[in-house]
């Protein structure tokens, strides 16, 4: 056992030394690849990086000139150079290096958008369908978003694999190398045996699918400039568990920098009426990648990751906070001019036969006398009106046509902004599978927010067909039930609590002396939503839906970056 441990330590040290040497090596002796490198014209980058990275006669630097990625990707590299290779950078200099690399060796919008979920910290089940073998090799340790947000030469992809093998020796056994003896016989389909290592397959695919030079980057880098974003922007967004969010963001230049901004944000959560005001700062990298933060980071502050459209009329993305960034708002900002703009309603579901139904309409430059919900829906009274919010009472005829409605206001339209229905036929819990992490002692907890969505089966009265109507979030009674996975399961008692708004708070780490075998407070449960009362079937039968919740251990190592912000 001692010999095995000694061998493991020696191997790790040797591999780490190899990885550091790989950082210094230029690309392979391939003239075509070498010519692809981007010259580094920044004096601070050359000064900071030249002790390890060789510069040639055309100011191309080994490794650095042959890679492109997001601001988060470059920040991770800078941190690794400082922590492992002894690079000395003060925060101000690090920010300059980060900005230069992000702007000059970044991604085009078409390249960055597919990987947006990575930098927005979206908790989604992403599937990379272009090459499943490559996906399975990479996601053993981190998300595929880390991979598809990079562009490299073939030599650089090879060196990246070498770096992984040096710093993380067990990656060989976990993902990179073929397991088992060499195959000698043909498979059932008659094809010759495949003895290629997964890492070699991945290099072939990645160097072709994500090369350094692309038409998208050539076009964008020639056209890239600091965006002119000063002005007032209408915000429309959605937060899981809280529903639609509306408001305005005023953007102003931050000093003389043409790519840095300060913001003033006024938000309202339409369902509850809660309002928030935040002030923030932002940097726009590569001409379109908004990275900012607003508010008090210890309270309601949020990080902002958004993408500026080419026409400078829209900015969209995600705002998030929390140790695991599980709390967030999907947002879209639209530049405000003189024209009418419609953001949305506080409630989009309008039931047939309703009278004096209170509805609030949000937007910009609204005309309270020019609001049209379509046939069978009449504005009975304007309760109050400002250019940004109009409070109404509407009447919905008993025979009003059922279906999604476009909202028109003085020539502006919001497609599908409302829906007319006659009854609630079903509810569903969103997300249908959630995950939380115990913690609070050594590691932070990860929460999980659920919400219940009501549905009407539409004109055909059949579930799960194209005319089903999404009626939006609805108030329900929440409960937790046992998900029987093992004999004598007792997870429901120990994993945590669910509040009246569908927010699950996990228990502390453990071990728990009250539990069998002093186990930690992890487990599986059903999260159940129950609806009963007005708006359901005539007999007011209870409608139920449930989702699976996995309460697991803390995330002991985080492979993503969350600090990119001004």
Secondary structure, 3 states (H helix, E strand, C coil): CHHHHHHHHHHHHHHHHHHHHHHHCCCCCCHHHHHHCCECCCHHHHHHHCCCCCECCCCEECCHHHEEECHHHHHHHHHHHHHHCCCCCCHHHHHHHHHHHHHHCCCCHHHHHHHHHHHCCCCCCCCCCCCHHHHHHHCCCCCHHHHHCEEECHHHHHHHHHHHHHHCCCHHHHHHCCCCCCCCCCCCCCCCCCCCCHHHHHHHHHHHHCCCCCHHHHHHHHHCCCCCCCEEEEEEEEECCCEEEEEEEEEEECCCCCCEEEEEEEEEECCCCEEEEEEEEEEEECCCEEEEEECCCCCCCEEEEEEECCCCCEEEEEEEECCCCCEEEEEEEEECCCCCEEEEECCCEEECCCCCEEEEEEEECCCCCCEECCCCEEEEEEEEECCCEEEEEEEECCCCCCEEEEEEECCEEEEEEEEEECCCCEEEEECCEEEEECCCCCCCCECEECEEEEEECCCCCCCCCCCCEEEEECCCEEEEEECCCCCCCCHHHHCEEECCCCEEEECCCCCCCCCHHHCCCCEEEEEEEEECCCCCCCCCCCEEEEEEEEEECCCCCCCCCCCCCC
